[in-house]
């Protein structure tokens, strides 16, 4: 579901069908956000390349911690659910729940707590970030390059979340956790789509 018309999955052809096929290979179905890009398939391809380059220097855990923190701050239900699941696979549901409730200090190492809070600050209002935020990160041994990585990942998340929300994209019905409590904690913006997911 979206506020704009998108190419129906059963009518997709040429570059749009290729786009849908790539997304289905990753997710197991054609996600709602991919349908938005049926108007500009190359834009999603370029976004994917940028995202791959931004995550290349960081561990999967750091990428998911930063991305989830930014997604929650941006009130993006699709990204919060998707990256909450990804992080849960690397640790556990309790960690994801704690971050969702801003209780990360209870479950993360101090350096990770500072990273999560910095990512949250970047997403909420980057103009409010000060040198103190950077000093806090450096106090835990993070280099300038690592701080760049965190800022870039958090800022990049803003692109996708704002695009989806601006066009009325809903989180896929396949995304919620088995735990209703955790799914509710990660449903921070628009509701989850009730329509079944689609496949080619």
PyMOL commands that set and color helices and strands:
alter all, ss='L'
color gray80, all
select helices_A, chain A and resi 9-11+14-27+32-39+41-56+60-73+77-90+93-100+104-106+110-128+131-139+144-166+180-186
alter helices_A, ss='H'
color red, helices_A
deselect
rebuild
show_as cartoon
